[in-house]
Amino acid sequence: MAHEENLERTQKLRAFASQTANDTMRQHMARAGEMQDDMAIRRARDERRGALKSRRRWFVAAGVLIALGFVFQLAGVLPL
């Protein structure tokens, strides 16, 4: 959500700055803005992907600990 707000804010700032620019500068600013938008979107996707990987690792670790606890409880009940 913060990435979307930041992207919208920078787009509005670029639109405001390009109002008084001449045609060649406006085209240059539009192209540079598209590149910056693409990089910001890619960075946000990478951060989200990293967060999802981290959550997945913790979920798997919790599952393994639960399974180990179950196995140890069974082992404690069995007479040796």
C-alpha positions as CSV (number, residue, x, y, z in Angstrom):
1,M,0.0,0.0,0.0
2,A,2.8,2.4,0.8
3,H,4.5,1.6,-2.5
4,E,1.3,2.5,-4.4
5,E,0.9,5.8,-2.5
6,N,4.6,6.7,-3.2
7,L,4.2,5.8,-6.9
8,E,1.1,8.0,-7.1
9,R,2.8,10.9,-5.3
10,T,5.9,10.8,-7.6
11,Q,3.6,10.6,-10.7
12,K,1.7,13.7,-9.6
13,L,5.0,15.6,-8.9
14,R,6.2,14.7,-12.4
15,A,2.9,15.8,-14.0
16,F,3.1,19.1,-12.1
17,A,6.8,19.6,-13.2
18,S,6.0,18.9,-16.8
19,Q,3.3,21.5,-17.1
20,T,5.7,24.3,-17.9
21,A,8.2,22.3,-19.8
22,N,8.6,22.5,-23.6
23,D,7.7,19.5,-25.8
24,T,11.1,17.8,-26.0
25,M,11.6,18.1,-22.3
26,R,8.1,16.9,-21.6
27,Q,8.8,13.8,-23.8
28,H,12.0,13.2,-22.0
29,M,10.3,13.5,-18.6
30,A,7.6,11.1,-19.7
31,R,10.1,8.5,-20.8
32,A,12.2,8.9,-17.6
33,G,9.0,8.7,-15.5
34,E,7.9,5.5,-17.1
35,M,11.3,4.0,-16.4
36,Q,11.2,5.2,-12.8
37,D,7.6,3.7,-12.4
38,D,8.7,0.4,-13.8
39,M,11.7,0.3,-11.4
40,A,9.5,1.2,-8.4
41,I,6.9,-1.5,-9.3
42,R,9.7,-4.1,-9.7
43,R,11.2,-3.1,-6.4
44,A,7.8,-3.4,-4.7
45,R,7.2,-6.8,-6.2
46,D,10.7,-8.0,-5.1
47,E,10.0,-6.8,-1.5
48,R,6.7,-8.6,-1.5
49,R,8.2,-11.7,-2.9
50,G,10.8,-11.7,-0.2
51,A,8.2,-11.2,2.5
52,L,6.2,-14.1,1.2
53,K,9.3,-16.3,1.1
54,S,10.0,-15.4,4.7
55,R,6.5,-16.2,5.8
56,R,6.6,-19.5,4.0
57,R,9.9,-20.4,5.8
58,W,8.4,-19.6,9.2
59,F,5.2,-21.6,8.4
60,V,7.3,-24.6,7.4
61,A,9.5,-24.3,10.5
62,A,6.4,-24.1,12.7
63,G,5.0,-27.2,11.0
64,V,8.2,-29.1,11.5
65,L,8.3,-28.2,15.2
66,I,4.7,-29.3,15.7
67,A,5.4,-32.6,14.0
68,L,8.5,-33.1,16.1
69,G,6.6,-32.3,19.3
70,F,4.0,-34.9,18.3
71,V,6.7,-37.5,17.6
72,F,8.4,-36.8,20.9
73,Q,5.1,-37.1,22.8
74,L,4.5,-40.5,21.1
75,A,8.0,-41.6,22.0
76,G,7.5,-40.6,25.6
77,V,4.3,-42.7,25.9
78,L,5.9,-45.8,24.4
79,P,7.4,-48.2,27.0
80,L,11.0,-49.0,26.4
